[in-house]
């Protein structure tokens, strides 16, 4: 009897980044939603010591686009009504391994039957299905984004000012490209801009979201 060696490949699981689940937690010192006048000017503050100043500038410009879409204008640093500071990061990922069942459906086969008189007949039989177990590897990354809104006049008079609003944004998934995912995190954050959410709110955004495409346009 011949033995057949079956080699099972390792499957690398991926969600395909068809959608993004983003958690937003909004905080205000008063416990109520911050009332920001629609036409207030907001200056987006970039970190001059950012490891990637080009990416830093890119994110700042996307934030400014979202502010503009809400009716807020741009002003010089020394004249802005508000300052908006931001921080972002992504971890190195957590890898999970295991096995997953893969069902193989049955089929049909032809069986030859020999009679005692030397004759041969054919019959068709149904073969049963079977399950194999394939090892898999999946890596999940966690991304962070924090937004801090500060009163402009108060900040210029004293560098130690309590934020008017803090937005903490988190997202986990198989996509390790923060440059891509940050678009959806920003969109979710501005769905609750200035709001005290009382708890973590989850937003689900499709990768085809038109707002994300607008953020990447020049």
N, C-alpha and C positions, 0 to 999 in steps of 0.2 A: 504494500500500500504506500502510495506516495503521500508525503506530508506537505501541505501548503503553508508557507510562512506568510502571514498577513502583517504588514507594517502599517501601523496607524499613525497618521501625521498629527502634529500638534496644531490645533486650531487657535488662531489669535482672534478673539472676539472683539468686535467693534460695533458701536451703535450707529456708525455711519454719519453721525452728526446731522441727522435729519431734523432734530429739534433740540432745544436747550431749555433745561429747567433752571431758573434763576431765583434765588431767595433774596428778598429785600427786607431789611429791618430799619425802619426810620425812627429817629429819636429827636425830641425837642425838649428843652429844659422846662417848658410849661406843661408838657404832657398833652398839648393840643396841636393841631395842624398850624404851621407857621403861615401867616398871611403875608405873602410877598407881593407888593404892588406890581402889576403886570409889566409896566414899562421901566422898571428899575434896571439900572446898569449893573452887570456882574463881570468882574475881572477874574479870569481863570488863571490861577497861579501855577506856574511850572516849577519843578525842582531843578535848580541849576546844577545839582550834583547827581542827577539821574544817571544810571549806568548806560542807558541808551537815550541820549537827548533827542534823537530823531523820533523815536517811538513816543517819548514824552510829549513832544510837540504835536505829534499826530493825534494822540488821545485828547490833548487840550483843545485842538481844533474841532474834534468830534463833540466834545462837551459844549463848546461854544455854539455849534450848529443846533444842538438840542435846546440850549437856552434861547437862541434866536427863534426857534419854532414855538416857544412859549411866550414870545413877545418881549423878552429881555434884550437889552441893547449892550453894546460894547462901550467901555469908557477907558480913559487913561488910568494908569495904576493909582495916581494920587487923587482921582475924582470919582472912582467907582462907589456905588452904593453898597455893594457886597463884594466879598472875595470868596471864590470857591477853590478849595485845595483838594487834591486827590492823590491817592496812593493805590498801588495795584501789585499783584504778585501771583505766582503759580508755583505749586510744589513739584517735587520730582516724581510724583506718582506712586501709587500703591499697586503692586502686582499680585493678582490672585490666580492660583492654579487649581485645577480640579479635573474631573471627568464629566462628560455630558453624554447622555444616551442618544444614539442615532438609529432610528428604526429603518430597516430595509424591508420593503414590502415583498410578499411572496410573488410567485409567478407560475408559469406552466412549464411542464417538461414532458418529453415523450419517452415512454418506457417500452422496451422491447421484451416480449414474452415468448419463450420457446416452449413448445409442447413436447410431450414424450415421443411424438412421431416425427420430430424434426422440423415441424412447421414453426413459423414466427408470426406473431401478431403485434400490433402497435396499439398503445393506449396513451391517452393524455391524462396527466395527473396535476393537481394543484399543489405547489410546494408552499410550505408555511413561511411566514415572514420571520425575521429575527432582529435582535437588537445588539448593536455593538456599542462599546463605550470608548469615546475618543477623548484624549487629554486636551485641555484648553488652557490658554493663558490670557488674562484680561488685565489691562492696566487702567486705573482710574486716576484722573488728575483733579485737584481742587484749585479753583481760581478765586481770588479775592479782589475786591475793589471797595475803597472807602472814600466817601465824599464829605467834606466839611464846609458848611456855609457860614461865613463870618461877617458881622457888620463892618462895613468899610470905614466909617468915621471912627468908631470905637477902636478898631485895629490900628489906625494911623496914630491915634492918641496914646495907645498903650498896646504893646505887642502881646500882652497876656489877656486874651479875650475869650470868653466862653462861647463855643460855637452855637449858632442859632438852630442849626439842624445838622445831624450826622446821619448819613446813609451807609449802612453796611451791606455789601452785596457779595453773595457767594454762589458758586456754581461748580458742580462736579460732573465729570464725564470722561469719555475716551479721547477727546480732542486735546492735544497738547499745544495747540497753536493759540497762545493768549491773544495774539494780534487779531485773530478771527473772532474768538469768543467774547472779547472785550466789547464788541459792537452790541451784542445782545445783552450784556450786563449793563451797559450804559442805558439802553432803551428801557430795560426793566426798572432801573434806578429812577429814571425821570418820569416813569408812570406814577411814582410816589414822591416826587420832589417836594420837599418842605413838609411832608406828612409825618405825623406820629402814628406809625402803623400798629402800635400796641403789641405786636408779635411779628414773627417772621412770616412774610407773605410770599407765596411761590407764584412766579409767572412762567408760563410755558410759551416759548417763542419758536416758530418754525424757522428753519434755516433759510427759507424763501421769503422771510419777512421783508417787505419793501423798505421799511425804515432802515434796516441794516445796510441795504444797498445804497441808500441815499447818503449814509454816513461815510461810505468809502469813495464817493464821487468827489472830484476836486471842487 
